[in-house]
Amino acid sequence: MRKTFMYRLYPTDAVDHKLLWTLSRCRELYNVVLTERRDAYTCHVKQHPNYYDEQTRKQLTRAAKKLVQCYQVIVFEDIQVGNLIRKPKPTQDVNGKYLPNRASAKGGLNKSMLDAGWGIFVSICSVKAAWAGRTIITVDPKFTSQVCSQCGQVKKKDLSERWHSCDCGAELDRDVNAAINILERGRRQRGATRVEAPCL
């Protein structure tokens, strides 16, 4: 059999002062978090930030920290995500009937691009690079995956084509080819002979 006893506590002046101080700090912290949640609700178009968003931000923060620790200069494409996630315009035939425009497929692609958090990742990298004294460069994304990284020839490819093959003999992954082009543009924009640099 368990028994419960209740006793009234009579704290000293020092303990009472400490308790009041702790209560005031907790009240301030609660108000700050409540304000941030209200602001996040407003910025996210009347949607509260969920657990998935927080986990995505943590992953992006870890990846950005690793980049900033390993490289002195980091080059990104200046991608306008808002232009990429536009809905396809409806098309009509001569009779006024709407034709398929693959809006559902584009909606899935838009969701994937938003979930990837490209803009957030660049913002996090910029903040961490500023604190660490690193340099962030953004380059024009036009034809970065179409231009051959070895000869400079433009090889038009569909988005589904993931392998870059050129007449000059270049055979490599499309993303690797684009990364080499982005790095080279960063070099020219910075005016340096080499962009990559080890940690100081």
C-alpha positions in Angstrom: 0.0 0.0 0.0 1.4 3.4 -1.0 0.9 6.5 1.0 1.2 10.1 -0.1 2.2 12.9 2.2 1.8 16.6 1.3 4.1 19.2 3.0 4.1 22.9 2.5 7.4 24.3 1.5 8.8 27.5 2.9 11.6 28.6 0.7 14.2 31.0 1.8 14.6 34.4 0.3 17.4 33.2 -2.0 15.5 30.2 -3.1 12.3 32.3 -3.7 14.3 34.8 -5.8 15.8 31.9 -7.8 12.3 30.4 -8.4 10.9 33.8 -9.6 13.9 34.3 -11.9 13.4 30.8 -13.4 9.7 31.5 -13.9 10.4 34.8 -15.6 12.9 33.1 -18.0 10.4 30.4 -18.8 7.8 33.0 -19.5 10.1 34.9 -21.8 11.1 31.8 -23.6 7.5 30.8 -24.1 6.6 34.2 -25.5 9.5 34.1 -27.9 8.6 30.7 -29.2 5.0 31.7 -29.5 6.0 34.7 -31.5 8.2 32.7 -33.8 5.4 30.1 -34.3 3.0 32.9 -35.1 5.4 34.4 -37.7 6.1 31.0 -39.2 2.3 30.5 -39.5 2.0 33.8 -41.4 5.0 33.1 -43.6 3.9 29.6 -44.5 0.6 30.8 -45.9 -1.5 30.0 -42.8 0.2 26.6 -42.2 2.1 25.7 -39.0 5.6 24.3 -39.5 5.5 20.5 -39.1 7.9 17.9 -38.0 8.9 17.0 -41.6 9.9 20.6 -42.3 12.1 20.7 -39.2 13.8 17.4 -40.1 14.5 18.7 -43.6 16.0 21.9 -42.2 18.2 19.9 -39.9 19.5 17.8 -42.8 20.1 20.9 -44.9 22.0 22.5 -42.0 24.2 19.5 -41.6 25.0 19.4 -45.3 25.7 23.2 -45.4 28.0 22.9 -42.4 30.0 20.1 -44.1 30.4 22.2 -47.2 31.5 25.3 -45.4 34.0 23.2 -43.4 35.6 21.6 -46.4 35.7 24.4 -49.0 36.8 28.0 -49.0 34.7 29.0 -52.0 31.3 27.4 -52.9 29.5 27.9 -56.2 25.8 27.6 -56.7 23.5 28.0 -59.7 21.3 31.1 -59.4 18.1 29.1 -59.7 14.8 31.0 -59.5 12.6 28.2 -57.9 9.5 30.3 -58.4 9.9 30.1 -62.2 10.4 26.4 -62.1 7.3 25.5 -60.1 4.8 27.4 -62.3 1.7 25.5 -63.3 1.5 24.6 -67.0 -1.0 26.7 -68.9 -4.1 24.9 -70.2 -4.4 24.4 -73.9 -7.5 24.0 -76.0 -8.1 22.5 -79.4 -10.1 24.1 -82.2 -13.4 22.8 -80.7 -12.6 24.4 -77.3 -11.9 21.1 -75.6 -9.0 21.1 -73.1 -6.0 19.0 -74.0 -3.8 17.1 -71.6 -1.0 19.3 -70.4 0.5 17.0 -67.8 -0.4 19.2 -64.9 -0.6 16.3 -62.5 2.9 15.2 -63.4 4.2 18.8 -63.1 2.5 19.0 -59.7 4.5 16.0 -58.5 7.7 17.5 -59.8 7.0 20.8 -58.2 6.4 19.1 -54.8 9.8 17.3 -55.2 11.6 20.6 -55.9 10.0 22.3 -53.0 10.8 19.4 -50.7 14.4 19.5 -51.8 14.6 23.1 -50.3 17.1 24.5 -52.8 16.5 28.1 -51.9 16.7 27.3 -48.1 19.9 25.4 -48.6 21.6 28.3 -50.4 20.4 30.7 -47.7 21.7 28.4 -44.9 25.1 28.0 -46.7 25.3 31.8 -47.2 24.8 32.4 -43.4 27.3 29.8 -42.4 29.8 30.9 -45.0 29.6 34.5 -43.8 30.3 33.4 -40.2 33.2 31.2 -41.3 34.7 33.7 -43.7 34.0 31.6 -46.8 32.8 32.9 -50.2 29.5 32.1 -51.9 29.3 32.6 -55.7 26.1 32.2 -57.8 26.3 31.7 -61.5 23.9 31.8 -64.4 22.3 28.4 -64.7 21.6 28.6 -68.4 22.8 25.6 -70.3 24.9 24.2 -67.4 23.8 20.7 -68.2 23.7 21.1 -72.0 27.2 22.5 -72.6 30.0 19.9 -72.8 32.5 20.5 -70.0 35.4 19.4 -72.2 34.8 21.0 -75.6 32.1 23.6 -74.9 29.7 22.3 -77.5 26.0 22.6 -76.7 24.3 19.1 -76.7 20.5 19.5 -76.2 19.1 16.9 -73.9 15.7 16.1 -72.4 15.3 16.1 -68.6 14.9 12.3 -68.7 18.3 11.9 -70.3 20.8 11.5 -67.5 24.0 10.7 -69.4 26.1 13.2 -71.2 27.7 12.0 -74.4 29.6 14.3 -76.8 31.3 14.0 -80.2 34.6 15.0 -78.6 34.6 11.7 -76.6 33.3 13.0 -73.3 31.2 10.4 -71.5 30.0 11.3 -68.0 26.9 11.7 -65.9 24.8 14.7 -66.7 24.9 16.1 -63.2 28.7 15.7 -63.0 29.0 17.6 -66.4 26.8 20.3 -65.0 28.8 20.6 -61.8 32.1 21.0 -63.8 30.5 23.8 -65.9 29.2 25.5 -62.7 32.6 25.3 -61.1 34.3 26.7 -64.3 31.8 29.6 -64.4 32.5 30.3 -60.8 36.2 30.5 -61.6 35.7 32.9 -64.4 33.4 35.0 -62.3 35.8 35.2 -59.4 38.7 35.8 -61.7 40.8 33.1 -60.0 42.6 30.1 -61.4 41.3 27.7 -58.9 38.1 27.8 -56.8 38.4 24.8 -54.6 40.5 25.2 -51.5 41.0 23.1 -48.4 40.0 24.2 -44.9 42.2 26.7 -43.2 
